[in-house]
Amino acid sequence: MNAVRSLWARDVVFLTEPRPPHAPRRVWRDWALVVGVITTATLESVFRDDVVWRPVAWLLAVGVAFALLWRRSHPLAAVAVAFGAGTLVHVAAMIGGAEAVGLNTSIYVVVFPYSLFRWGSGREAVLGVPIILVAFVTGIAGSFTTWGEAALAGVVVMLPAAIGYAVRYRTAARLRELDQVKLRERAQLARELHDTVAHHVSAIAIRAQAGRLLGRSDQAAAVDALAVIEEEASRTLAEMRTMVGGLRDSEGAALAPQPGVADLEQLAGSVGAGPRVVLDRSGDLDDLRPSVGSAIFRIAQESVTNALRHARHATRIDVGIAGDADCVRVTVRDDGEGPVRTGSSDGYGLVGMAERAALLGGSLEAGPGPGTGWTVSAVLPREGPAS
């Protein structure tokens, strides 16, 4: 009974499932596919002698070929056109007592069941299945001579539908995992920013107490205390803006201070028999926001770890940190061979780094370097996200 309830619950969930997001737009390859199908159908209708209702078969193939252009944006309509036309032909053949021999190029209709379960909503998939089954049944009655042929045709038609659903499920699971990675990175950033804001607020409280005590006897000292309070409050507001949208896990906060630019030296050197890590710092790297300094360290650390794990035959990893008036540039480059890599064992290292950079108002790019190796480049604003 529980198994039946579980299966019923899954069916209900799929029935209400919306269309998957980000369906590919129509591109030149779709038009090339249509042209290729029409060309092949034309040649087949001309040179095959066993085609019955030659003009009708050709028009049917051409009409269904154009439905390929809407297989992702309107999958149910495309299925209705493709299999509905086939059903009409088979019914007409049975009524007229003729054998419906179509073009072999019509095998491309198996694309439509795939698109229906890959890009259609759950309701569209459920409505499309009867249309496919009706076409299949009329095909059995009008074309297939044995049940073996019918079974093979059923597998040919429904296997793409199963593949489409499997791809849909795997893509959705991948998107959920990406969302979890982004949430974890935001939680980590929120914790770091919380520590920074707590430091600023503590400084404000201390200065306010000192200003209140000194205000009666030394007005200049009180004014200096107010200036410090104003500066600390401005920094705190900037950090708080960055925290918007950040999530924090229920785990207790770590007591160790967050690493920054000053901790980059621990990345340099050699690790066993692996490649040597060379650190090059240049420009103005003083007075960085704690959140920016921590992001610089985390991006460099993740990139170096990635190179140590995956760069084949690498002998050197160069870490460059360059600061100027407006931003800090982080570049990590190795001299390994072959294409790499996503960043960590679960494949989401780059996602986390890019999310951290974006939350601070910066950007991150990664890809094969010029010649050999892999390069990670990040640009972070010195002051954190823009107000």
N, C-alpha and C positions, 0 to 999 in steps of 0.2 A: 504493500500500500504506500509506504514512504517513497519507494522508487517511482511509482506512478505519479505521486504528487510532485516529486522533484522534476520529472520529465515534463509534466504539465506546466510547472512554473517556468521552466526554460522556454517552452513554446510560447507562453504568454509574453515573456520578456522579449523574445525575438519578434513577436507580432507588433509590439509597440516600439521597436527599435527604429530610430530615424535613419536617414541616409548617412553614410560615412562622410565626414568632411573632406574638403580639398580634393574633389574629384578632378582628374586631369582635364585640361581644356582641349578643345579640338585643335590639332596641329597638322602640319603638312603630311605627316605619316598616315593620318586617317584618310586624307584625300588620296594618297598614293595607294592605300589598301583598296579603296573603292575603285580606282582606275584599274588596278590589277585584276580585281574580281570581274569587272565588266569586260575587260579585254579577254580574259580567259573564257568567260561565258560565251562571248561572241565567237571565238575560235571553235569552242566545243559545239555550239549550235550549228555551225557551218559544216564541220567535218565529220560529225557523228551521224550515222545513218539510222540509229535505233531511237532517236528522240521523237516522242509523240507530242503533237501540238507544239511544233518548233517555235513559232512566234510567241505563244503563251509562255513556254518554258523560258525563253530568253527575257521576256518582259518581267516575269516573276523574279528571275535572278537579278536583273538590273534594279528593280524596285526594292528588293530586300537589301541589295548592296548599299543603296543610299541610306537605309535605316542604320547601317553601321555608324554613321556620323552622330547618331543620337543614342548610342548604346550606353553611354555613361551618364549623360544628362537626363535622358528619359528612358531608363531601361525597360520599364513595363510596356510602354508604347512600342518600343523596338521589338520586344518579344511578341506583342500582339500582331504587329505587322508581319513579321517573319513567319511565325507559326500559324497565324490566322490565314495568310495567303496559301500556305501549304495545305491546310485543312480544306479550304475551298476547292483547291485543285483536285484533291483526293476524292472529295464528295462528288464533284462534277464528273470525275472519271467513273465512279461507281454507278452514278445515275445513267451515264451514257454508255455503260458497258465497255468502256475502253480501259486500257492499261496505262496508268500515269507513269511514264518514264521521263524523269527530269534530267537536269544536267548534274554531272558529278561535282561541279563547282559549288552546288548548293550545300555542300558539306560545311561551308563556313557558318551555317546557322548555329553550330555548336558554340560560337562566340557569344551568342545572346544569353543562353543560360548562365554562362560565367559572369557576364556583366550584370545580370539580374541579381544574383546573389552577392556579387562583389560591391556594386554601387547602388542597388535599390534599397528602399526601406524594407522593414520586415513585412509590412502590409502588402507592399508591391510584390515581394517574393512569394507570399502566400497566394495572391491573386494570379500571379504568372504561372504557377505550377499547373493549375487546371488547363490553361491554354496550351501548355506544352504537352500535357497528357492527352488532350483531345486530338492534337495533331499526330501524336504518336499512335493512338488507337486507330484513327482513320488510315494512317500509313500501314499499320498491320493488316487492316482489312483490304486495302487496295494495292499494296506493293509487295509485301513480304510473303514468300511461299512457305517458309518454315518458321517454327517458333524459335529456332536457333538464330535466324536472321533478325527476328524481332528483338530477342534478348540482346544481341550485339548492338542493335540500333539504340536500344534503351540505355546501354552502358555508354555508348558514344555521346548521347545527348545529356545524360545526367552526371557523368563524370566531370565535365567542365563546371557544372553547378556546384558540385562538392568542392572542387578546387577553388572556385571563387569564394565560397564561404570560408574555407580554410585560410585563404589569403586575407580575407576581411577580418577574421578573428585574430590572426597573428599580427596584423597591422594595428588593430585596436589595442592588443596587449602591449605592443611596442610603445604606442602613444601613452598608455597609462604608466609604463615604466619611466618614460621620459618626464612625465609630469611629477612622478615621485622623486626623480633626481633633482628637478628644479626646486621642489618643495624642500628637500633636504639641504640644498645649497642656500636657499633663502633662510632656512632655520639657522644654519651655521652663521650666515652673515648677520642675522638679527641678534644672535647671541654676542657676537663680537661688538656690534654697535651698542648693544645694551651695556656692555662693560665700559665702553668709551663714554657713553652718556652718563653713566653712574659716576665716572671719574670727574666729568665736568660739573655735574650737579654738586658733588662733594666740595669741589673747589669754590663754587659759588657760595655755598653755605658757610664755609670757613671765612671767605673774604667778607661776607655780609656781617658775620659776628665781629670780625676785627674792625670793620668800619664803624659799627655801632659803638664799640668800646672807645675807639680813637676819635670819634666825631666831636666829642665834648671838648677835648684838649688840643687836637691837631686836625684842623679842617683839611689841610693839604693831604694828609694820609687818608682821610675819609674819601676825598675825591679820587685818589689813586685806587682805592679799593673799589669804588664804583666803576672806574674804567676797566679794571680787571673783571668785575662781574659782568659788565656789558660784553666784553670780548668772549668770556666763557659762555654766556647765554647765547650769543650768536652762533658759536660753534655747536652748541647743544642743539639748537634749532635745525641747523644744517644736517646734523647726524640723525635727528628725529625724522626729517623728511625722507631720508634714505630708508628708514625702518618701515615706512608705510608699505604694506603688502607683504612684509616678512613674516614668516611663521616660526614658532619656536617649539621644540619638543619639550616634553614634560621632564626630561632628564635634568639633574642638577647641573648648574653652571660650573665649568672648570675654573679652578682657582689660579692657574698659571696665566701670566699675561699673554696676550695674543702676539704671535711673531710678526715682525715687520722687516723693513729694508735692512736694518742692522743685523738681522739674523741670517741674511743670505750667505754669509761666509761659510755657514755649516754645510751648504750644498756643494762648495768647491772641493777639489781634490779628487782622489781616485778611490773607487770602491772595489776592492779585490782585484780581479783580473779584468774588470770592465773598463769602459772608456773613461778618460780623464775629464772632469768637469772644470771648465775655466770660467771664472766670473769676471765681468768687465763692467764697472760702474762709472758713469760719467755724468756731467751736468749737475744741476741743483737737485739734490735728493733730501734736503733738509726741510723741516716744518711741513711734512706731509700729513694729511689727515690719517688718523690711526686705521680707519677702514680702508683707505687706499693703500697704505703700507702693508696691511695684512693681505689684501688682495694680490699685491705684487708678489709677496712671498708665496702664497698659495698657488698662483698660476705658474711661477717658476718651479716650485717643488713638484707639482703635478706633471709638468712638461719634462723635467729631468727624470722623474720616476718612469714616465712613459718611454723615454728614450733608452733608459737602462734596461727596461724589460723587453723592448721590441725592436730596437735598432740593430739590424744584423751587421756584424763585422764593423761596428762603429769603434773608433779610437778616440774621439773627442766630442764633447758636448759644450758648446759655447752659450753662455748665459749673459745677455747684454741688458743692462738697466740704464736708460738714458733719461735724464730729467731736464725739462726746459721750463719756460715761464708758465705754460698753460697745462702741460700734460707730462705723463711719464710713459715711456715706451719700453715694453718688455719683449725681448726676442730670445728665443731658445732654439738653437739649431744644432743638429748632429750630422755626422758624415757617414751615416750608415747606408746600407744598400736596400733597394727595393721599396715598394710602397708600404706605408704603415697607415694607420692604426687609430684606434679610437680613444685611447688614453688610459684605460684601466681594464681590469679583467672582465668587468661586466659590460664594457663597451660604451660607457656614458661619461668618461672623464672629460672629454671635450665639451659635452653638454653642460656639465657643472661649471667649467671654467668660463664658457661663454655667458652663462646665466649670471655668474658673479660679476663679470665685466659689464654686462648690460645694466644690472641693478645700480652700478656706480656711475652710469652715464657714459661708459666706454664701449669698446668693441674688441673682438678677438677673431683672428683668422688662423687657420691651420691647413697645411697641405704640403706636398712634396716641394723641397727646396730646389733652387737652381742647380742642376747637375745631379747631385746625390743628396740623400738624407731627407729629413723632415724638419719643417720650420713652423714654430708657433709664434705669432706676433699679436701683442695686445697693446692697446692704447687706453690709458686711464687718465681722466682729468685730475689735476692736482687737488682741487677743492671738492672732489666728490661730485655727485649729481648736481646739475644746474638747478638753481632755485626756481 
